[in-house]
Structures are given as C-alpha cells and as structure tokens.
Amino acid sequence: MSLPESPTPASYEAALDELEQLIARIESGQLPLEQLLAGYQRGAHLLQFCRDKLQAVEHQIKVVDEGTLKPWLQE
C-alpha cells in the first residue's frame, strides 16, 4: 500500500497538536486497520519532526550557554 507524501507541519506546536489528536483517535480503537497503520506512520513522522525541532533549540541553548551567540538556522 502506497501512502501519499505527508505534509510537513507548519510549526512544532502544530505538529504536537496533530500528534495529540492522532493519538486520541488511535487510542479510541475505532480506526480500521489501514487507517491505524497510516496513523501510526504519520505519528512517527510528526514525532521525528518534533524531535528535530527540539534538538535544534537544545543546540541553540548550548551555544548561548557557552557564551557565543550564533544565529539559529531553522530547517
């Protein structure tokens, strides 16, 4: 089964909100198997997006803590 390309969330907050809604739908037990699989895959994509954003912010904080302010390059 081929799934369409998942859109990239507009922000960390948007990704987190979508992920929370997705988890609620999955936990409800009401999704058919194919939608459950697609939801799981989308959730993995959203989780990676959030982790990447948090890692970028963590890196920026580390740079600031070391006393050298460098521009934060959002990807």
N, C-alpha and C positions, 0 to 999 in steps of 0.2 A: 504494500500500500504506500503510495507516494503522497506526502503531505505538502501543501503549499508552503512557501517561504514565510516564516513567522516575522511579523513586523517588529522592528526594534522599538522598545518603549521610548517615550519622549524624555523621561527622567527616571531617577532612582525611585522617587515617590510613586510615579505612575506604575512602574514595574512591581513595586511592593504591593500596591493596591490590587493590581491584576492578579498577582500571585495569591494574595489572601482570598480573593473571590474564587479563584480556581480551586484552591484547597477546600474551601467550603463546599463547592459543587462536587468535588471528588469524594469528600467525606460523607456527603449525603447518601451515597450509594445508589443514586438514581440515574447515573450515566450508563448508557450502553457501552459494551466492551471497547468498540472502536473509538468512541469519544473519550473513554477513560484513557486509552493509550495516547491519543492526541493531546489530551490534557496533561498527562504526565510528561510528554515530550516538551510541550510549551512551558510547563513548570520548570523543567530542567534548564531551558533557555533563559527564562526570567531569573532563575536563581544564579546562573552564571553571570548575567548582566549585572545583578546587584552586587555579587562578589567582586567583579571587576571595578565597579564604581567605588566600593568601599576600600579596595586595595589602593586605588588612585588617591583617595582622600587620605588614607593612612600614610602613604608615601609623602604627600604634601605636608602633613603634620610633622613627620620625621624631619623633613628638610627645614621646616620652621624651627623645630626644637634644636636643631644643630646650628642655628644662628645664620643660616644662609637662605634667604628668601628667593625662590625661583618661581617663575610663572607656572601655574597649574595648566597643563595641556590636557583638555578634555578630549577623549577619543570618541 
